[in-house]
Amino acid sequence: FGDVSDSDILVSDKESLITAADIGTLIRNLAEAKEDFIDQFLITYRYFITPKALLNKLILKYISQTNDEVRIDETRQKLTKVFRAWIKDHYYDFDVDPELFSSLTNFVNEHALHLQKLLSKQVSQSFRVGSDFGTAEKHARSGSSRLFNLFKRKSTLSNFDATAIAHQLTLLCFQRFKNIKPVELHSQSWSKQNKNLTSPNVVAMVNHFNLISNLFQYEIVSQRTLKKRVAALQHVINIGWAAYGYRDYETTFTVVMSLGSFPISRLAETWKGLPTTSRQQWDLMEEFCHYRENYKMYRSHLKKNVNMVPYMGLFLKDLTSIDENDTITSIGAVNFFKMRKVAQVISTIQRTQQSIFNFQQNLKITSFISFEIPSCDENDLWEMSLQCEKETDTERAPNQRKLLDILTPTQLITTSSNPIFGLNQPKSPNVKKK
């Protein structure tokens, strides 16, 4: 965790908010703090101390004895507030670490019986059966496909109603999003070599994004006639428009980025054939996803306390930008200004994870989405696109430059099959590459 000072260090801003402090000072202030500071600390403490070390420090502080019984009672009441917050709102720490759970249980049974009911409740909740969507995903796809077989394969996405598809994508996206734990978002763990172990749910959501993006593109370039390609493009736009209406912004961004990819945006004749209504819907979604003023339009919707599936890529972009700052300052203090910024992003994620979507699962559609996606990569899609409309001198559809400028992605996750969410795209102007 770096060289953290043992000396008493406390730096505050003009509003008396802690911006830097040593670990001991942070823990002392934790007992005196308001709920927002406790939550910020518990979301981010893994940046600078292990769960085991933190639990030990809190227990020692709780059971320490002095001659002042009144002061002991006051301290324990304040620390009880911290333990309650940790157990109630951040129980995942104990759920994944049996040794930590055992230490907590022993402490509660011996010194804090008043926490037994809350702990028992959290234990019972952790044993609840997970979602049916948990196994509905193909994680591994290998081998390149032949263009002949890709064109020959009968596309079935158009066999389903666009609104029905949007319902199922919303359910699938939200379940993956809801499963993400705060610890998966620390220190860019989703981009490390062991990301499947440290950030499995973030990786699952990114894989879903890339697979659905490939599906949308394939649905269009696999059509051999212009009329069918226009219909397929319109169908994908209808899916995105329905998702946008349900505030499934993850799917909305997937649609916009998919249609802004090279294989699709270059299809000038296909775009020209779109009906006026579909073109207007596309323009509105494109504007909504625009990066102008740091995604101002989208962020204004993100602030609303309503049901939604937010776009995960922007959270990862923000966290990457914040993480460019040092966790430990030059004087050996924890950079709590950084911790507060990290906590703000993760708190927004936790708030939107409380959303509720009551759509009924459609097994035909979810099975198709999960298991019938064609095994093709960006090279296949590009070659198929060239078969649809021949290469031009400029090699750009009329709006392609505009689309590419709008759709510069977050450049945060390396993926093997699709550059849209990965490191092969133009660098976002707001993120400095490490």
C-alpha positions in Angstrom: 0.0 0.0 0.0 3.0 2.3 -0.2 4.8 4.1 2.6 2.0 5.3 4.9 3.2 7.5 7.8 2.5 6.4 11.4 2.7 10.1 12.5 -0.4 12.1 13.1 -1.2 13.9 9.8 -4.4 15.7 9.1 -5.0 18.0 6.2 -8.4 19.6 5.6 -9.8 21.9 3.0 -11.7 25.2 3.7 -14.9 23.2 4.3 -13.2 21.1 7.0 -13.3 18.0 4.8 -10.3 15.7 5.2 -8.1 15.7 2.1 -5.1 13.8 3.5 -4.4 11.9 6.8 -2.5 9.0 8.1 -4.4 5.7 8.7 -4.6 6.1 12.5 -6.0 9.6 12.2 -8.6 8.4 9.6 -9.7 5.6 11.9 -10.0 8.0 14.9 -12.0 10.4 12.7 -14.1 7.4 11.5 -15.6 7.0 15.0 -16.5 10.7 15.1 -17.6 11.1 11.5 -20.9 11.5 9.8 -22.4 8.7 7.7 -21.1 10.1 4.4 -17.5 9.9 5.6 -18.0 6.4 7.0 -19.4 5.3 3.7 -16.5 6.9 1.7 -14.0 5.2 4.0 -15.6 1.8 3.7 -15.9 2.0 -0.1 -12.2 2.9 -0.5 -10.2 1.6 2.4 -8.7 -1.3 0.5 -6.6 1.3 -1.4 -4.4 1.7 1.7 -5.2 -1.0 4.3 -6.3 -4.7 4.2 -9.8 -5.7 5.5 -8.1 -7.9 8.2 -5.9 -5.0 9.4 -8.8 -2.6 9.5 -11.0 -5.0 11.4 -8.3 -5.7 13.9 -7.7 -1.9 14.5 -11.5 -1.3 15.0 -11.8 -4.3 17.4 -8.8 -3.2 19.5 -10.2 0.3 19.7 -13.6 -1.1 20.7 -12.3 -3.4 23.5 -9.6 -1.0 24.8 -10.0 -0.2 28.5 -9.6 3.1 30.4 -10.6 4.4 33.8 -13.3 6.6 32.2 -16.3 4.3 31.8 -18.4 7.1 30.2 -15.7 7.6 27.6 -15.6 3.9 26.9 -19.4 3.8 26.4 -19.2 6.8 24.0 -16.4 5.3 22.0 -18.2 2.0 21.7 -21.4 3.6 20.6 -19.6 5.5 17.9 -17.7 2.4 16.7 -21.0 0.5 16.7 -22.2 2.9 14.0 -19.1 2.0 11.9 -19.6 -1.7 12.4 -23.3 -1.4 11.5 -22.4 0.4 8.3 -19.7 -2.2 7.4 -22.0 -5.1 8.0 -25.2 -3.6 6.5 -23.9 -1.8 3.5 -20.5 -3.5 2.7 -21.1 -7.1 3.7 -19.4 -8.4 0.5 -16.1 -8.0 2.4 -17.0 -10.7 4.8 -18.9 -12.8 2.2 -15.8 -13.5 0.2 -13.3 -13.9 3.1 -14.1 -16.7 5.5 -11.3 -15.8 7.8 -12.5 -12.2 8.0 -16.0 -13.4 8.6 -14.8 -15.7 11.4 -13.0 -12.8 13.1 -16.1 -10.6 12.9 -18.3 -13.3 14.2 -16.1 -14.0 17.2 -15.9 -10.3 18.0 -19.7 -9.9 17.8 -20.4 -13.0 20.0 -17.9 -12.0 22.6 -18.1 -8.2 22.8 -21.0 -6.9 20.7 -24.1 -9.0 21.1 -26.3 -6.1 19.9 -24.9 -6.7 16.4 -25.9 -10.3 16.2 -29.3 -9.7 14.7 -27.9 -7.5 11.9 -25.1 -10.0 11.2 -27.5 -12.9 11.1 -29.7 -11.1 8.6 -26.8 -10.4 6.3 -25.7 -14.0 6.5 -29.1 -15.2 5.5 -29.3 -12.8 2.6 -25.9 -13.9 1.2 -27.3 -17.5 0.9 -30.2 -16.5 -1.3 -30.3 -18.1 -4.7 -28.8 -16.0 -7.5 -30.3 -14.9 -10.7 -31.3 -17.3 -13.5 -29.2 -15.2 -15.8 -26.0 -16.2 -14.1 -25.2 -19.1 -16.5 -26.8 -17.6 -19.6 -23.6 -16.4 -21.2 -20.9 -17.9 -23.4 -17.6 -16.8 -22.0 -15.3 -18.3 -24.5 -15.4 -18.1 -28.3 -12.4 -19.2 -30.3 -11.5 -19.6 -34.0 -12.2 -17.3 -37.0 -15.2 -18.0 -39.1 -15.5 -18.3 -42.9 -17.3 -15.5 -44.7 -19.2 -18.0 -46.7 -20.6 -19.6 -43.6 -21.3 -16.3 -42.0 -23.3 -15.1 -44.9 -25.0 -18.5 -45.2 -26.0 -18.5 -41.6 -29.6 -17.4 -41.2 -29.9 -14.4 -38.9 -32.7 -14.6 -36.4 -32.4 -11.3 -34.6 -35.0 -9.8 -36.9 -37.4 -12.6 -36.0 -38.0 -11.0 -32.6 -39.8 -7.8 -31.9 -37.4 -4.9 -31.2 -39.2 -3.9 -27.9 -39.1 -7.6 -26.7 -35.4 -7.7 -27.5 -34.8 -4.4 -25.6 -36.6 -5.9 -22.6 -34.3 -8.9 -22.4 -31.2 -6.9 -23.0 -32.2 -4.6 -20.2 -32.7 -7.6 -17.8 -29.4 -9.2 -18.9 -27.4 -5.9 -18.6 -28.9 -5.0 -15.3 -28.2 -8.4 -13.7 -24.5 -8.1 -14.7 -24.4 -4.5 -13.5 -26.1 -5.3 -10.2 -23.6 -8.1 -9.5 -20.6 -5.7 -9.6 -19.0 -5.2 -6.2 -17.1 -2.1 -5.2 -13.8 -4.0 -4.7 -13.9 -4.9 -8.4 -13.6 -1.2 -9.2 -10.4 -0.4 -7.2 -7.1 0.4 -8.8 -8.2 -0.4 -12.3 -8.3 -4.1 -11.4 -10.6 -4.8 -14.4 -7.7 -4.1 -16.8 -5.1 -6.2 -15.0 -3.9 -9.7 -16.0 -5.9 -11.4 -13.3 -9.0 -9.4 -14.0 -11.2 -12.5 -14.3 -10.4 -13.1 -10.6 -10.4 -9.6 -9.3 -13.2 -8.1 -11.4 -15.3 -11.0 -12.7 -18.6 -9.1 -12.9 -17.0 -6.0 -14.6 -15.4 -8.3 -17.1 -18.7 -10.1 -17.7 -20.4 -6.8 -18.4 -17.7 -5.7 -20.8 -17.8 -9.1 -22.6 -21.6 -8.7 -22.9 -21.2 -5.3 -24.4 -18.7 -6.6 -27.0 -20.8 -9.6 -27.9 -24.0 -7.6 -28.4 -22.1 -5.0 -30.4 -20.9 -7.8 -32.7 -24.4 -9.1 -32.9 -25.8 -5.8 -34.0 -23.1 -5.3 -36.6 -23.5 -8.8 -37.9 -27.2 -8.4 -38.2 -26.7 -5.6 -40.7 -23.6 -6.8 -42.8 -24.9 -10.4 -43.1 -27.8 -9.1 -45.3 -27.0 -9.6 -49.0 -29.5 -7.1 -50.4 -29.7 -3.3 -49.7 -33.4 -3.6 -48.8 -32.7 -6.2 -46.1 -29.7 -4.2 -44.8 -31.8 -1.1 -44.4 -34.4 -3.1 -42.6 -31.8 -4.6 -40.3 -30.3 -1.2 -39.5 -33.7 0.1 -38.7 -34.4 -2.9 -36.5 -31.2 -2.2 -34.5 -32.1 1.4 -34.1 -35.6 0.4 -32.9 -33.9 -1.8 -30.2 -31.8 1.1 -29.1 -34.7 3.5 -29.1 -36.8 1.1 -26.9 -33.9 0.6 -24.5 -33.4 4.4 -24.4 -37.1 4.8 -23.4 -36.6 2.3 -20.5 -33.4 4.1 -19.4 -31.2 1.2 -20.3 -28.3 3.4 -21.2 -25.8 0.5 -21.4 -27.8 -0.9 -24.4 -28.3 2.6 -25.8 -24.6 3.2 -25.9 -24.0 -0.3 -27.3 -26.3 0.5 -30.2 -24.8 3.9 -30.9 -21.2 2.6 -30.7 -22.0 -0.4 -32.8 -23.6 1.6 -35.6 -20.7 4.1 -35.4 -18.1 1.3 -36.0 -16.2 1.2 -39.3 -18.1 -1.8 -40.8 -21.5 -0.1 -40.3 -20.8 3.7 -40.5 -19.2 3.2 -44.0 -22.4 1.8 -45.5 -23.5 5.0 -47.1 -26.3 3.5 -49.3 -27.7 1.7 -46.3 -27.8 4.8 -44.2 -29.4 6.7 -47.0 -32.3 4.3 -47.1 -33.4 4.8 -43.5 -36.9 6.1 -43.0 -37.2 9.6 -41.6 -38.5 8.5 -38.2 -35.6 6.0 -37.7 -33.1 8.7 -38.8 -34.6 11.1 -36.2 -34.4 8.5 -33.5 -30.8 7.7 -34.4 -29.9 11.4 -34.3 -31.4 11.8 -30.8 -29.6 8.8 -29.4 -26.4 9.9 -31.0 -26.7 13.3 -29.4 -27.5 11.8 -26.0 -24.3 9.7 -26.1 -22.1 12.6 -27.3 -19.0 13.2 -25.3 -19.4 17.0 -25.6 -18.7 18.7 -22.3 -17.7 15.4 -20.7 -21.0 13.6 -21.7 -23.0 16.5 -20.2 -26.4 15.3 -21.6 -26.0 11.7 -20.4 -24.6 12.8 -17.0 -27.6 15.0 -16.4 -29.8 11.9 -16.6 -27.4 9.9 -14.5 -28.1 12.3 -11.6 -31.8 11.5 -11.5 -32.9 9.1 -8.8 -34.9 6.8 -11.2 -34.6 3.2 -12.4 -31.8 2.9 -15.0 -29.0 0.7 -16.3 -26.2 3.2 -16.6 -23.4 3.0 -19.1 -20.6 1.2 -17.3 -17.9 2.5 -19.6 -18.1 6.0 -18.4 -17.8 4.9 -14.8 -14.6 3.1 -15.7 -13.3 6.1 -17.6 -13.9 8.3 -14.5 -12.2 5.9 -12.1 -9.2 5.6 -14.4 -8.9 9.4 -14.5 -9.1 9.6 -10.7 -6.6 6.8 -10.3 -3.9 8.8 -12.0 -3.5 10.6 -8.7 -1.3 9.0 -6.0 -3.0 7.1 -3.2 -0.3 8.0 -0.8 1.0 11.6 -0.8 4.6 12.7 -0.6 4.3 13.2 3.2 3.1 9.6 3.7 -0.6 10.5 4.2 -3.6 8.8 2.5 -4.9 11.0 -0.3 -8.4 11.1 1.0 -9.4 13.7 -1.6 -8.8 10.9 -4.2 -10.7 8.4 -2.0 -13.7 10.8 -1.8 -13.8 11.0 -5.6 -13.6 7.3 -6.0 -16.4 6.9 -3.4 -18.6 9.3 -5.3 -18.4 7.2 -8.5 -19.0 3.9 -6.7 -21.8 5.4 -4.6 -23.6 6.3 -7.9 -23.1 2.8 -9.1 -24.5 1.4 -5.8 -27.5 3.8 -6.0 -28.4 2.7 -9.5 -27.9 -0.9 -8.6 -31.1 -0.6 -6.5 -33.2 -0.1 -9.7 -36.1 -2.5 -10.4 -37.1 -3.8 -13.8 -40.2 -6.0 -13.9 -39.9 -7.3 -17.5 -40.7 -11.0 -17.9 -37.9 -13.2 -19.1 -38.3 -14.5 -22.7 -36.3 -17.7 -22.9 -36.3 -17.8 -26.7 -34.7 -14.3 -26.9 -32.3 -14.8 -24.0 -31.1 -18.1 -25.4 -30.5 -16.6 -28.8 -28.6 -13.6 -27.3 -26.6 -15.9 -25.0 -25.8 -18.8 -27.3 -26.6 -18.0 -30.9 -24.3 -15.0 -31.5 -22.2 -15.7 -34.5 -18.5 -16.3 -33.9 -17.0 -13.5 -35.8 -14.5 -10.7 -35.1 -13.9 -7.2 -36.4 -12.0 -8.5 -39.4 -14.9 -10.7 -40.4 -17.3 -7.8 -40.0 -15.1 -5.5 -42.0 -14.8 -8.0 -44.9 -18.5 -8.6 -44.9 -19.1 -4.9 -44.9 -16.9 -4.6 -48.1 -19.0 -7.3 -49.6 -22.1 -5.2 -49.0 -20.8 -2.0 -50.4 -17.5 -1.8 -52.2 -14.6 0.2 -51.0 -14.6 3.9 -52.0 -11.8 6.3 -52.6 -12.4 8.1 -49.3 -13.5 4.9 -47.5 -16.0 6.8 -45.4 -19.7 7.1 -45.3 -21.0 10.8 -45.2 -21.3 11.0 -41.5 -18.4 8.7 -40.4 -16.0 11.4 -39.3 -18.8 12.9 -37.2 -19.6 9.5 -35.7 -16.0 8.7 -34.9 -15.6 12.0 -33.2 -18.7 11.4 -31.1 -18.0 7.9 -30.2 -14.4 8.0 -28.9 -14.6 5.2 -26.3 -13.0 4.9 -22.9 -9.9 3.0 -23.8 -10.0 1.1 -20.6 -10.3 -2.6 -21.2 -8.4 -4.8 -23.6 -10.6 -7.3 -25.4 -9.6 -9.9 -27.8 -12.5 -9.8 -30.2 -13.8 -6.2 -30.4 -12.0 -2.8 -30.3 -15.1 -0.8 -29.5 -14.6 -1.1 -25.8 -10.9 -1.7 -26.0 -7.5 -0.2 -26.5 -7.5 -0.1 -30.3 -9.7 3.0 -30.6 -8.8 6.7 -30.7 -7.9 7.9 -27.2 -10.5 9.9 -25.3 -9.5 13.5 -24.9 -10.3 13.3 -21.1 -8.1 10.4 -20.2 -4.3 10.4 -20.1 -2.9 7.1 -21.1 -0.6 5.5 -18.6 
